[in-house]
Amino acid sequence: MTTARQRVTELRDALRHHAHRYYVLDDPEASDAEYDALMRELVALEEANPGLVTPDSPTQRVGATPSDAFSAATHLSRMFSLDNAESTEDLKAWEARIVRQLGHPPSGYACELKIDGLAVSLTYREGRYERGATRGDGVTGEDVTANLRTLSQVPLVMLGRGHPAVVEVRGEVYMPERAFAELNRAQADAGDRLFVNPRNAAAGAVRQKDPGVTASRRLALWVYQLGALEGEPRFASHSESLAWLRDRGFPVNPASRRFDDLAGVIDYVRDAERRRHDVGYQTDGVVVKIDSLAEQAEVGFTAKSPRWAIAYKFPPEEQTTRLVDIRINVGRTGAATPYAVLEPVFVGGATITNATLHNQDEVARRDIRIGDTVVVRRAGDVIPEVVRPVLSLRTGGEKVWKMPTKCPWCGNRIERREGEAVARCMGGYACPGRVREYLTHFAGRSAMDIEHLGFMTVAMLADEKLISDPADIFTLTPAAFTGREGWGDTSIQNLMRAIDAARDRPLARLLTGLGIPLIGTTVARVLARRFRSLESLMTATEEELSEIDGIGPEIARSVREWSTEAENIRLAGKLAAAGVRLADPETAGADSGLLSGLTLVVTGTLSGFSREGAKLAVEERGGRVTSSVSARTDAVVAGEDPGGSKLTKAAKLGVPVIDEALFGRLLTEGPSVLH
């Protein structure tokens, strides 16, 4: 039987190993949840056996040993780590401990999103940026002054007058999700290794020897705490100090809030968890602090963490499991893509049995094998993916996977043509797998938006030869569903109404749904604005297509090839015969350049437009709609329940905010209504 002493030794060795790989090598083997579970077990064993506690135990440390790639930087005041809470009961227990110390509940709490990035400290002397450092072990970090200087959010000189002699500011460097996606696309195009997640990408970018590489990675920063402070001013509360930091030019997260009691904190935590995938960057929890600095001082610290703060951790979105098999799926364009069959694992709030592997090159690049223990990630509505294999757990029995030569759906050959990134089934629309995906895409929300016609229904209809192309969908009658399990009169009528409504969709949606290679939603809108009808598009020459701004030679060639195929000419005729609208009516203001050069952001719910409809209306008039507010934004259109962060940033930048009524005038009268 393993003794407590033996288990403590095992846990310490494992935690040191994983901390080294995570903090120093930027190449983790264990998920956050697994690391936290090991740490909790060690903490419990040491609490039950105080004689086993040693100064070098991972429980007595704040972070990891700094890398020797940078010179050491000693913090002016220690950067502590935080204890964790994983439930509302943990938060209540934390408050109960505070009440026992203070003799009363705290006078208020400050709540901040816990950013999944790299903790840093910034030191200013007489208001000027002097040094930047990583947290390291909490006492000593790495000197990354030059690298942090490249971040546009790091003030080189504090705003205002009368600066303290010395001020140390704590913050979190992170990589926005859009920047991370663009970085990995560039890595893939260059044939380089993909980054595991935005957190590791940010950590790697900050710890580059060349600051120019750091600057190219589009990092961002939120500051969350004052550290050391020499001189005036003095503050009564944490929230007061954050307001001062904001006034001095530091980026303070507008999602931060103050609450009088724990009930408000719990509501904030629940709301933050619901919205965690709406903010544009990764968050893994909420940090809760006593707001009063006097009460913080009274409560004090343990050897490892402040008693006055706790980190509520969201459920883990990465876990490890065994990869049982690798199979392929045939997509709507015939692309054969591998996916992983997994031993069931609960991650990101759901049990996962399958996960994407992206493409065959990525399987080879990551050296993912059948039988591997792998890290699986699921975040919100994002498709689960296999992040990497855990190489240290290989037994030698794992099998290298290769793309099969025959399609498992139709038996036709699978080929990868020279210059193409993916292999394809050569069976065309004779392949049942391809037809299912094609028709599901056509009915999907980004295309014809036929509600109640999901993948399972499409698969059922295709298997029974009731539909084989998009036009067949519009010939379906209630008889196709009557008597089937789960299909009552109401369900059938709802689907019939949805199909009928889809006959009158804008041309851009139809073009998106038809699955023309290289034509996504953005290019479809460009083509619809230019040609106004499917017939005009299909008769356009390659030269005419290439002359359109945003349409390159490859897209022009793809559209022309699709338009001349007999099967697609026949499909256009069938769609017309089924009563599907194949042309857009002329719209007042459309193509007139009325909003040319104008950039808008739409937030909240509009009564007269869907989000897509509002975007299309602006683009038809030559304007642009972007997802985030910047200095280049001309106006923010705010409907009901608008995003608070967008309005806050608009106010900060002086960008006008307009309501739906003024937006309607803008579409007919032009930019003059903004002045």
ZAZANU-812478 format. One line per 2 residues: number of its first residue (from 1); their letters; for each residue x, y, z of C-alpha. Coordinates in Angstrom, 1 decimal, always signed. Layout:
NUM	a	X Y Z | ...
END
This chain:
1	mt	+0.0 +0.0 +0.0 | +1.3 +3.5 -0.9
3	ta	+2.0 +5.5 +2.2 | +1.2 +9.2 +2.6
5	rq	+4.9 +10.0 +2.4 | +5.3 +8.1 -0.9
7	rv	+2.2 +9.7 -2.4 | +3.4 +13.2 -1.4
9	te	+6.7 +12.5 -3.2 | +5.0 +11.2 -6.3
11	lr	+2.7 +14.2 -6.4 | +5.6 +16.7 -5.9
13	da	+7.6 +15.1 -8.7 | +4.7 +15.1 -11.0
15	lr	+3.8 +18.8 -10.3 | +7.4 +19.9 -10.7
17	hh	+7.6 +18.1 -14.0 | +4.4 +19.6 -15.3
19	ah	+5.2 +23.1 -14.0 | +8.6 +23.0 -15.8
21	ry	+7.0 +22.0 -19.1 | +4.2 +24.6 -18.8
23	yv	+6.1 +27.7 -17.5 | +9.6 +27.1 -18.8
25	ld	+9.3 +25.0 -21.9 | +5.8 +26.4 -23.0
27	dp	+5.0 +22.8 -23.9 | +2.5 +21.4 -21.4
29	ea	+1.6 +17.7 -21.1 | -1.2 +18.0 -18.6
31	sd	-4.4 +20.0 -18.8 | -5.1 +22.7 -16.3
33	ae	-7.8 +20.6 -14.6 | -5.4 +17.7 -14.2
35	yd	-2.7 +19.9 -12.8 | -5.1 +21.5 -10.3
37	al	-6.4 +18.0 -9.3 | -2.8 +16.9 -8.4
39	mr	-2.2 +20.2 -6.5 | -5.4 +19.8 -4.5
41	el	-4.5 +16.2 -3.6 | -1.1 +17.3 -2.4
43	va	-2.5 +20.2 -0.4 | -5.0 +17.8 +1.3
45	le	-2.2 +15.3 +2.2 | +0.0 +18.0 +3.6
47	ea	-2.8 +19.5 +5.7 | -3.5 +16.1 +7.1
49	np	+0.2 +15.4 +7.6 | +1.9 +18.7 +8.6
51	gl	+5.2 +16.9 +9.3 | +5.5 +16.1 +5.6
53	vt	+5.5 +19.8 +4.5 | +8.9 +21.0 +3.2
55	pd	+10.0 +24.4 +2.0 | +10.6 +23.2 -1.5
57	sp	+7.1 +21.7 -1.9 | +5.1 +23.0 -4.9
59	tq	+2.4 +24.1 -2.4 | +4.9 +26.6 -1.0
61	rv	+5.7 +28.2 -4.3 | +3.8 +30.8 -6.3
63	ga	+4.9 +30.0 -9.8 | +7.7 +28.3 -11.7
65	tp	+11.5 +28.9 -11.8 | +12.3 +31.7 -14.3
67	sd	+14.0 +30.6 -17.5 | +17.7 +31.4 -17.8
69	af	+17.0 +32.9 -21.3 | +16.4 +36.3 -19.7
71	sa	+18.0 +38.2 -16.9 | +16.3 +38.1 -13.5
73	at	+14.1 +40.9 -12.2 | +13.1 +41.1 -8.6
75	hl	+9.7 +42.4 -7.9 | +9.3 +45.4 -5.7
77	sr	+6.5 +43.5 -3.9 | +5.7 +39.9 -4.1
79	mf	+3.3 +38.6 -6.8 | +1.2 +36.0 -5.0
81	sl	-0.9 +33.3 -6.6 | -4.5 +32.9 -5.6
83	dn	-6.4 +30.1 -3.9 | -9.1 +28.6 -6.1
85	ae	-12.9 +28.1 -5.8 | -14.8 +25.7 -8.0
87	st	-18.4 +26.2 -6.7 | -20.6 +28.8 -5.0
89	ed	-20.2 +26.7 -1.9 | -16.5 +27.4 -2.0
91	lk	-17.1 +31.1 -2.3 | -19.5 +31.0 +0.7
93	aw	-16.9 +29.1 +2.7 | -14.2 +31.7 +1.8
95	ea	-16.5 +34.5 +2.9 | -17.2 +32.6 +6.2
97	ri	-13.5 +32.5 +6.9 | -13.2 +36.2 +6.3
99	vr	-16.1 +36.9 +8.6 | -14.5 +34.9 +11.4
101	ql	-11.4 +37.1 +11.0 | -13.1 +40.5 +10.6
103	gh	-16.0 +39.8 +12.9 | -18.4 +41.1 +10.1
105	pp	-18.9 +40.6 +6.4 | -16.6 +42.7 +4.1
107	sg	-18.0 +46.1 +3.2 | -17.8 +45.2 -0.5
109	ya	-16.2 +43.0 -3.2 | -14.5 +43.7 -6.5
111	ce	-14.9 +41.2 -9.3 | -12.7 +40.9 -12.4
113	lk	-12.6 +38.4 -15.3 | -9.6 +36.1 -14.8
115	id	-7.7 +36.4 -18.1 | -6.0 +33.3 -19.4
117	gl	-2.6 +34.9 -20.2 | +0.8 +35.7 -18.8
119	av	+1.0 +37.7 -15.5 | +3.4 +40.6 -15.7
121	sl	+4.5 +43.6 -13.6 | +5.2 +47.0 -15.0
123	ty	+7.4 +49.5 -13.0 | +7.2 +53.3 -13.5
125	re	+9.5 +55.8 -12.0 | +8.2 +59.4 -12.0
127	gr	+5.6 +58.4 -14.4 | +7.9 +56.8 -17.0
129	ye	+8.0 +53.1 -17.9 | +11.2 +51.6 -16.5
131	rg	+10.9 +47.9 -16.4 | +8.6 +45.0 -17.3
133	at	+8.9 +41.5 -15.9 | +7.1 +38.2 -15.8
135	rg	+5.7 +36.8 -12.5 | +8.2 +33.9 -12.4
137	dg	+8.2 +32.5 -8.9 | +6.5 +35.5 -7.4
139	vt	+9.6 +37.0 -6.0 | +11.8 +37.0 -9.1
141	ge	+10.7 +37.0 -12.7 | +12.2 +37.5 -16.2
143	dv	+13.2 +40.9 -17.4 | +11.1 +41.4 -20.6
145	ta	+11.2 +45.2 -20.6 | +11.9 +45.6 -24.3
147	nl	+9.3 +43.1 -25.3 | +6.5 +44.6 -23.2
149	rt	+7.4 +48.0 -24.6 | +6.1 +46.9 -28.0
151	ls	+2.5 +46.5 -26.7 | +0.5 +49.5 -27.6
153	qv	-1.6 +49.2 -24.4 | +1.5 +49.7 -22.2
155	pl	+1.9 +53.4 -21.5 | +5.4 +54.6 -21.9
157	vm	+4.5 +57.7 -20.0 | +1.6 +57.8 -17.5
159	lg	-1.1 +60.4 -18.2 | -1.7 +63.3 -15.9
161	rg	+0.5 +65.2 -13.6 | +2.0 +64.6 -10.1
163	hp	+3.1 +61.0 -10.5 | +4.2 +58.8 -7.6
165	av	+8.0 +58.4 -7.3 | +7.6 +54.6 -8.0
167	ve	+4.5 +52.6 -9.0 | +4.4 +48.9 -9.8
169	vr	+1.3 +47.8 -11.8 | +0.2 +44.2 -12.2
171	ge	-1.5 +43.0 -15.4 | -2.1 +40.1 -17.7
173	vy	-0.8 +39.9 -21.2 | -3.0 +37.9 -23.6
175	mp	-3.6 +37.2 -27.2 | -7.1 +38.1 -28.6
177	er	-8.8 +35.1 -30.2 | -8.9 +36.7 -33.6
179	af	-5.2 +37.4 -33.5 | -4.6 +33.8 -32.4
181	ae	-6.6 +32.4 -35.3 | -4.7 +34.6 -37.8
183	ln	-1.4 +33.6 -36.2 | -2.2 +29.9 -36.6
185	ra	-3.4 +30.4 -40.1 | -0.1 +32.0 -41.0
187	qa	+1.8 +29.2 -39.2 | -0.1 +26.6 -41.2
189	da	+0.4 +28.4 -44.5 | +4.2 +28.5 -43.8
191	gd	+4.2 +24.8 -42.8 | +5.2 +25.7 -39.2
193	rl	+4.0 +24.2 -36.0 | +0.6 +25.5 -34.7
195	fv	+0.3 +27.1 -31.3 | -1.7 +25.1 -28.7
197	np	-3.8 +27.9 -27.4 | -3.8 +31.7 -27.0
199	rn	-2.2 +31.6 -23.6 | +0.8 +29.6 -24.7
201	aa	+1.1 +31.8 -27.8 | +1.1 +34.9 -25.6
203	ag	+3.7 +33.5 -23.2 | +5.9 +32.5 -26.1
205	av	+5.6 +35.9 -27.7 | +6.5 +37.8 -24.5
207	rq	+9.6 +35.6 -24.0 | +11.1 +36.1 -27.5
209	kd	+14.7 +37.3 -27.8 | +13.7 +39.6 -30.6
211	pg	+11.2 +42.3 -29.6 | +10.2 +42.6 -33.2
213	vt	+8.6 +39.1 -33.0 | +6.7 +40.2 -29.9
215	as	+5.4 +43.3 -31.7 | +4.2 +41.2 -34.6
217	rr	+2.0 +38.9 -32.5 | -0.7 +41.5 -31.7
219	la	-0.7 +41.0 -28.0 | -3.0 +42.9 -25.6
221	lw	-3.0 +43.8 -21.9 | -5.5 +44.3 -19.0
223	vy	-4.1 +45.7 -15.7 | -5.8 +44.4 -12.5
225	ql	-3.8 +45.6 -9.5 | -1.5 +48.2 -7.9
227	ga	+1.6 +46.6 -6.5 | +4.2 +48.7 -4.8
229	le	+3.5 +52.4 -4.5 | +5.9 +55.1 -3.2
231	ge	+4.4 +58.5 -2.7 | +0.9 +59.9 -3.2
233	pr	-2.0 +59.2 -3.8 | -3.3 +56.8 -1.2
235	fa	-6.5 +54.8 -1.8 | -9.3 +53.5 +0.4
237	sh	-10.3 +50.7 -1.9 | -9.2 +48.4 -4.7
239	se	-11.8 +49.8 -7.1 | -10.7 +53.3 -6.4
241	sl	-7.1 +52.3 -7.3 | -8.3 +50.8 -10.6
243	aw	-10.2 +54.0 -11.5 | -6.9 +55.9 -10.9
245	lr	-5.0 +53.5 -13.1 | -7.6 +53.9 -15.8
247	dr	-7.3 +57.7 -15.6 | -3.5 +57.4 -15.9
249	gf	-3.8 +55.6 -19.2 | -3.7 +51.9 -18.2
251	pv	-6.1 +49.5 -19.8 | -8.5 +48.4 -17.1
253	np	-11.1 +45.8 -18.1 | -14.6 +47.5 -18.3
255	as	-16.2 +44.2 -17.3 | -14.8 +44.7 -13.7
257	rr	-17.6 +45.4 -11.1 | -18.0 +46.2 -7.4
259	fd	-20.7 +44.5 -5.3 | -22.0 +45.1 -1.8
261	dl	-22.5 +41.4 -0.9 | -21.7 +37.9 -2.0
263	ag	-25.1 +37.5 -3.7 | -24.0 +40.1 -6.3
265	vi	-20.7 +38.3 -6.7 | -22.4 +34.9 -7.4
267	dy	-24.7 +36.5 -10.0 | -21.6 +38.1 -11.7
269	vr	-19.8 +34.8 -11.7 | -22.7 +33.0 -13.3
271	da	-23.2 +35.7 -15.9 | -19.4 +35.7 -16.7
273	er	-19.5 +32.0 -17.3 | -22.4 +32.3 -19.6
275	rr	-20.7 +35.0 -21.6 | -17.1 +33.7 -21.5
277	hd	-17.0 +33.1 -25.3 | -18.5 +36.5 -26.2
279	vg	-15.6 +38.7 -25.1 | -13.0 +38.0 -27.8
281	yq	-10.3 +36.6 -25.5 | -9.9 +33.6 -23.2
283	td	-11.1 +33.8 -19.6 | -10.9 +30.9 -17.2
285	gv	-12.7 +32.3 -14.2 | -13.4 +35.3 -12.0
287	vv	-11.1 +36.9 -9.4 | -13.0 +38.1 -6.3
289	ki	-11.3 +40.5 -3.9 | -12.3 +42.3 -0.8
291	ds	-12.6 +45.9 -2.0 | -11.6 +47.8 +1.1
293	la	-7.8 +48.0 +1.4 | -8.0 +48.3 +5.2
295	eq	-10.0 +45.1 +5.4 | -7.5 +43.5 +3.0
297	ae	-4.7 +44.4 +5.4 | -6.6 +43.1 +8.4
299	vg	-7.2 +39.7 +6.7 | -3.6 +39.4 +5.4
301	ft	-1.8 +36.6 +3.6 | -0.9 +33.0 +3.9
303	ak	+2.6 +31.9 +2.9 | +1.4 +31.4 -0.7
305	sp	-1.6 +33.6 -1.3 | -3.7 +36.6 +0.0
307	rw	-6.6 +35.6 +2.2 | -8.6 +38.6 +0.8
309	ai	-8.8 +37.2 -2.8 | -9.9 +34.0 -4.4
311	ay	-10.1 +32.8 -8.1 | -13.3 +31.2 -9.1
313	kf	-12.4 +28.7 -11.8 | -14.8 +27.9 -14.7
315	pp	-15.2 +24.2 -15.5 | -12.2 +22.9 -17.5
317	ee	-12.3 +23.0 -21.3 | -9.3 +20.7 -21.8
319	qt	-9.0 +17.1 -20.7 | -7.0 +14.0 -21.6
321	tr	-8.5 +10.8 -23.0 | -7.5 +7.9 -25.3
323	lv	-7.7 +8.2 -29.1 | -9.4 +4.9 -30.1
325	di	-9.4 +5.4 -33.9 | -9.0 +7.9 -36.7
327	ri	-11.7 +8.0 -39.4 | -12.6 +10.3 -42.3
329	nv	-15.5 +12.5 -43.1 | -16.3 +13.7 -46.6
331	gr	-17.4 +17.3 -46.7 | -19.6 +19.2 -49.1
333	tg	-16.7 +19.9 -51.5 | -15.5 +16.3 -51.4
335	aa	-12.7 +17.1 -49.0 | -11.7 +14.0 -46.9
337	tp	-10.9 +15.2 -43.4 | -9.8 +13.0 -40.5
339	ya	-11.5 +13.0 -37.1 | -10.7 +11.3 -33.9
341	vl	-12.9 +8.6 -32.2 | -12.3 +9.0 -28.4
343	ep	-13.0 +7.2 -25.2 | -15.8 +9.4 -23.8
345	vf	-14.6 +12.4 -21.8 | -16.5 +15.2 -20.1
347	vg	-15.0 +18.5 -21.1 | -16.4 +22.0 -21.6
349	ga	-19.8 +21.0 -20.2 | -20.4 +18.0 -22.5
351	ti	-19.4 +14.4 -23.0 | -17.2 +14.2 -26.1
353	tn	-16.7 +11.0 -28.2 | -15.4 +12.6 -31.5
355	at	-13.1 +15.5 -32.2 | -11.7 +17.2 -35.3
357	lh	-8.1 +16.6 -36.4 | -8.3 +19.4 -39.0
359	nq	-6.4 +17.7 -41.9 | -3.9 +15.0 -42.7
361	de	-1.0 +17.3 -42.6 | -1.9 +18.4 -39.1
363	va	-2.1 +14.8 -38.0 | +1.4 +14.2 -39.3
365	rr	+2.8 +17.6 -37.9 | +1.4 +16.9 -34.4
367	di	+2.4 +13.2 -34.7 | -1.0 +12.1 -33.5
369	ri	-1.4 +8.3 -33.5 | -4.1 +5.8 -32.9
371	gd	-3.9 +4.6 -29.3 | -2.4 +7.9 -28.0
373	tv	-3.4 +9.6 -24.9 | -4.4 +13.0 -26.2
375	vv	-5.4 +16.5 -24.9 | -8.9 +17.4 -26.1
377	rr	-10.3 +20.9 -26.0 | -13.9 +22.1 -26.2
379	ag	-14.8 +25.7 -25.8 | -18.5 +26.8 -25.9
381	dv	-20.0 +26.1 -29.3 | -16.6 +25.4 -30.9
383	ip	-16.1 +22.0 -32.4 | -14.1 +19.8 -30.1
385	ev	-10.5 +19.3 -31.3 | -7.5 +17.1 -30.4
387	vr	-4.8 +19.6 -29.3 | -1.8 +17.3 -29.0
389	pv	-0.6 +13.8 -27.9 | +0.9 +13.3 -24.5
391	ls	+4.2 +11.9 -25.7 | +5.4 +10.9 -22.2
393	lr	+2.5 +8.4 -21.9 | +3.3 +6.5 -25.1
395	tg	+3.7 +2.7 -24.7 | +5.1 +1.9 -28.2
397	ge	+1.9 +0.2 -29.3 | +0.4 +3.3 -30.9
399	kv	-0.2 +3.2 -34.7 | +0.7 +5.8 -37.3
401	wk	-2.3 +6.8 -39.4 | -2.4 +7.3 -43.1
403	mp	-5.2 +8.7 -45.4 | -7.1 +5.7 -46.9
405	tk	-7.0 +5.3 -50.7 | -10.7 +4.5 -51.0
407	cp	-13.7 +6.5 -49.7 | -15.5 +4.6 -46.9
409	wc	-18.8 +6.1 -48.0 | -18.9 +5.3 -51.8
411	gn	-15.8 +3.2 -52.5 | -14.4 +5.7 -55.0
413	ri	-10.7 +6.6 -54.8 | -9.4 +9.4 -52.6
415	er	-6.7 +11.6 -54.2 | -4.7 +14.6 -53.2
417	re	-3.9 +16.6 -56.3 | -0.6 +18.5 -56.6
419	ge	-0.8 +21.9 -55.0 | -4.0 +21.2 -53.0
421	av	-4.0 +21.2 -49.2 | -6.6 +18.4 -48.8
423	ar	-7.3 +15.0 -50.3 | -10.7 +14.6 -51.9
425	cm	-13.2 +11.8 -52.7 | -13.4 +11.5 -56.5
427	gg	-17.0 +10.2 -56.4 | -18.7 +13.6 -56.9
429	ya	-22.3 +13.8 -55.7 | -22.6 +10.0 -56.1
431	cp	-20.9 +10.0 -52.6 | -23.6 +9.8 -49.9
433	gr	-21.3 +11.4 -47.4 | -20.7 +14.4 -49.6
435	vr	-24.4 +14.9 -50.4 | -25.3 +14.9 -46.7
437	ey	-22.8 +17.6 -45.9 | -23.7 +19.6 -49.0
439	lt	-27.4 +19.7 -48.3 | -26.9 +20.4 -44.6
441	hf	-24.7 +23.3 -45.5 | -27.3 +24.6 -48.0
443	ag	-30.0 +24.5 -45.3 | -27.7 +25.9 -42.6
445	rs	-27.9 +29.2 -40.8 | -25.2 +31.0 -42.8
447	am	-26.9 +30.0 -46.1 | -30.6 +29.4 -46.7
449	di	-31.4 +29.2 -43.0 | -34.1 +26.5 -43.2
451	eh	-35.1 +25.9 -39.6 | -35.9 +22.3 -38.5
453	lg	-33.8 +20.9 -41.4 | -30.7 +19.7 -39.6
455	fm	-28.1 +17.0 -40.3 | -30.1 +14.1 -39.1
457	tv	-33.2 +15.0 -41.1 | -31.1 +15.6 -44.2
459	am	-29.4 +12.3 -43.7 | -32.7 +10.5 -43.4
461	la	-34.1 +12.1 -46.6 | -30.9 +11.5 -48.6
463	de	-30.6 +7.9 -47.5 | -34.2 +7.3 -48.8
465	kl	-33.4 +9.1 -52.1 | -36.1 +11.8 -51.3
467	is	-33.5 +14.5 -51.9 | -30.2 +14.5 -53.9
469	dp	-29.6 +18.2 -54.6 | -30.7 +21.6 -53.1
471	ad	-33.7 +22.0 -55.5 | -35.2 +18.7 -54.2
473	if	-35.7 +20.3 -50.8 | -38.3 +22.7 -52.2
475	tl	-40.3 +19.8 -53.7 | -40.8 +18.0 -50.3
477	tp	-44.4 +17.5 -49.2 | -45.9 +16.6 -45.8
479	aa	-46.3 +13.0 -47.1 | -42.5 +12.6 -46.8
481	ft	-42.7 +12.9 -43.0 | -46.2 +11.7 -42.1
483	gr	-46.1 +8.6 -39.8 | -42.4 +9.0 -38.9
485	eg	-41.4 +8.9 -35.2 | -41.0 +12.4 -33.8
487	wg	-42.8 +14.0 -36.7 | -46.3 +15.2 -35.7
489	dt	-48.5 +17.6 -37.6 | -47.0 +20.7 -35.9
491	si	-43.4 +19.6 -36.6 | -44.2 +18.9 -40.3
493	qn	-46.0 +22.3 -40.8 | -43.1 +24.1 -39.1
495	lm	-40.7 +22.6 -41.6 | -43.0 +23.2 -44.6
497	ra	-43.2 +26.9 -43.6 | -39.5 +27.2 -43.1
499	id	-38.8 +25.7 -46.6 | -41.4 +28.0 -48.2
501	aa	-39.8 +31.0 -46.5 | -36.4 +30.0 -47.8
503	rd	-37.6 +30.4 -51.4 | -37.3 +34.2 -50.9
505	rp	-33.8 +34.5 -49.4 | -31.3 +37.1 -50.6
507	la	-29.0 +36.1 -53.5 | -25.9 +36.2 -51.3
509	rl	-27.4 +33.4 -49.1 | -28.2 +31.3 -52.1
511	lt	-24.6 +31.7 -53.4 | -23.2 +30.7 -50.0
513	gl	-25.5 +27.6 -49.9 | -24.6 +26.4 -53.4
515	gi	-21.1 +25.4 -52.2 | -19.2 +27.0 -55.0
517	pl	-15.5 +26.3 -54.2 | -13.8 +29.3 -52.5
519	ig	-17.1 +31.2 -52.1 | -17.8 +32.0 -48.5
521	tt	-20.3 +34.5 -47.0 | -18.2 +37.6 -47.6
523	va	-17.3 +36.8 -51.3 | -21.0 +35.8 -51.9
525	rv	-22.1 +39.2 -50.8 | -19.6 +40.9 -53.1
527	la	-20.8 +38.8 -56.0 | -24.5 +39.4 -55.2
529	rr	-24.0 +43.2 -55.1 | -22.2 +43.2 -58.4
531	fr	-24.4 +40.8 -60.5 | -27.8 +40.9 -58.7
533	sl	-28.9 +37.6 -60.2 | -27.6 +34.0 -60.5
535	es	-28.0 +34.1 -64.3 | -25.8 +37.2 -64.6
537	lm	-23.2 +35.6 -62.4 | -23.2 +32.3 -64.3
539	ta	-22.7 +34.1 -67.7 | -19.9 +36.4 -66.5
541	te	-16.5 +35.9 -68.0 | -13.4 +35.2 -66.0
543	ee	-12.1 +38.6 -66.9 | -15.3 +40.3 -65.6
545	ls	-15.1 +38.5 -62.4 | -11.4 +39.3 -61.9
547	ei	-12.0 +43.0 -62.2 | -14.1 +43.0 -59.0
549	dg	-12.4 +44.4 -56.0 | -11.8 +41.5 -53.6
551	ig	-12.1 +38.8 -56.3 | -8.8 +37.3 -57.2
553	pe	-8.0 +35.0 -60.2 | -8.5 +31.8 -58.3
555	ia	-12.0 +32.8 -57.2 | -12.8 +34.0 -60.7
557	rs	-11.7 +30.7 -62.2 | -13.6 +28.7 -59.6
559	vr	-16.9 +30.6 -60.2 | -16.4 +30.2 -64.0
561	ew	-15.7 +26.5 -63.8 | -18.7 +25.9 -61.5
563	st	-21.0 +28.0 -63.8 | -20.1 +26.0 -66.9
565	ea	-20.7 +22.5 -65.4 | -23.8 +20.9 -66.9
567	en	-24.9 +19.6 -63.5 | -24.9 +23.1 -62.0
569	ir	-26.7 +24.6 -65.0 | -29.4 +21.9 -64.5
571	la	-29.5 +22.7 -60.8 | -30.2 +26.5 -61.5
573	gk	-33.1 +25.5 -63.7 | -34.5 +23.2 -61.1
575	la	-34.3 +25.9 -58.4 | -36.1 +28.4 -60.7
577	aa	-38.8 +25.8 -61.4 | -39.2 +25.2 -57.6
579	gv	-40.0 +28.9 -57.1 | -36.6 +29.8 -55.5
581	rl	-35.7 +33.5 -55.9 | -32.6 +33.7 -58.1
583	ad	-32.2 +37.5 -58.2 | -32.2 +40.5 -55.8
585	pe	-34.5 +43.4 -56.4 | -32.9 +46.8 -56.8
587	ta	-32.6 +48.4 -53.4 | -32.8 +52.2 -52.8
589	ga	-29.3 +53.3 -52.1 | -27.7 +50.0 -53.0
591	ds	-24.6 +50.1 -55.1 | -24.8 +53.9 -55.0
593	gl	-21.7 +54.2 -52.8 | -24.0 +56.1 -50.3
595	ls	-22.0 +54.8 -47.3 | -18.7 +54.4 -49.1
597	gl	-15.7 +54.6 -46.7 | -18.0 +54.4 -43.6
599	tl	-17.3 +51.8 -40.9 | -20.0 +50.8 -38.4
601	vv	-20.3 +48.4 -35.5 | -23.7 +46.9 -34.7
603	tg	-24.5 +45.8 -31.1 | -27.7 +44.6 -29.5
605	tl	-30.9 +43.5 -31.1 | -32.6 +45.6 -33.8
607	sg	-36.4 +45.3 -34.3 | -36.3 +45.9 -38.1
609	fs	-33.1 +44.0 -39.0 | -31.4 +40.7 -38.2
611	re	-27.7 +41.2 -37.5 | -26.9 +39.8 -41.0
613	ga	-29.6 +42.0 -42.5 | -28.1 +45.1 -41.0
615	kl	-24.7 +44.2 -42.2 | -26.0 +43.5 -45.7
617	av	-27.8 +46.8 -45.9 | -24.6 +48.7 -45.0
619	ee	-22.5 +46.7 -47.4 | -24.9 +47.2 -50.3
621	rg	-24.3 +50.9 -49.9 | -20.5 +50.6 -49.9
623	gr	-19.9 +50.6 -46.2 | -18.3 +48.1 -43.8
625	vt	-19.5 +46.5 -40.6 | -16.9 +45.3 -38.2
627	ss	-17.1 +43.4 -34.9 | -15.1 +45.7 -32.6
629	vs	-14.9 +49.4 -31.9 | -11.7 +51.2 -32.9
631	ar	-10.5 +54.7 -33.7 | -11.5 +54.0 -37.3
633	td	-15.2 +53.3 -36.4 | -17.5 +56.0 -37.7
635	av	-20.5 +55.1 -35.5 | -21.9 +52.3 -33.3
637	va	-25.5 +51.2 -34.0 | -27.1 +50.2 -30.6
639	ge	-30.2 +48.2 -30.4 | -31.8 +46.6 -27.3
641	dp	-29.4 +45.0 -24.8 | -26.2 +46.3 -26.4
643	gg	-22.8 +45.1 -25.4 | -21.5 +47.2 -22.6
645	sk	-17.8 +46.9 -23.6 | -18.6 +48.3 -27.1
647	lt	-20.4 +51.3 -25.7 | -17.7 +52.0 -23.1
649	ka	-15.0 +51.9 -25.8 | -17.1 +54.1 -28.1
651	ak	-17.5 +56.7 -25.3 | -13.7 +56.6 -24.6
653	lg	-12.8 +57.1 -28.3 | -15.5 +59.7 -28.9
655	vp	-17.3 +57.5 -31.5 | -21.0 +58.4 -31.9
657	vi	-23.7 +55.9 -30.8 | -26.9 +55.9 -32.8
659	de	-30.2 +54.2 -32.4 | -32.2 +52.1 -34.9
661	al	-34.3 +55.1 -36.1 | -31.1 +57.1 -37.0
663	fg	-29.6 +54.0 -38.6 | -32.7 +53.8 -40.9
665	rl	-32.1 +57.5 -41.9 | -28.4 +56.7 -42.4
667	lt	-29.3 +54.0 -45.0 | -31.4 +56.5 -47.0
669	eg	-29.8 +59.9 -46.4 | -26.1 +59.0 -46.0
671	ps	-23.4 +60.0 -43.5 | -24.7 +63.6 -43.1
673	vl	-27.1 +62.4 -40.4 | -24.2 +61.6 -38.1
675	h	-23.2 +65.3 -37.9
END
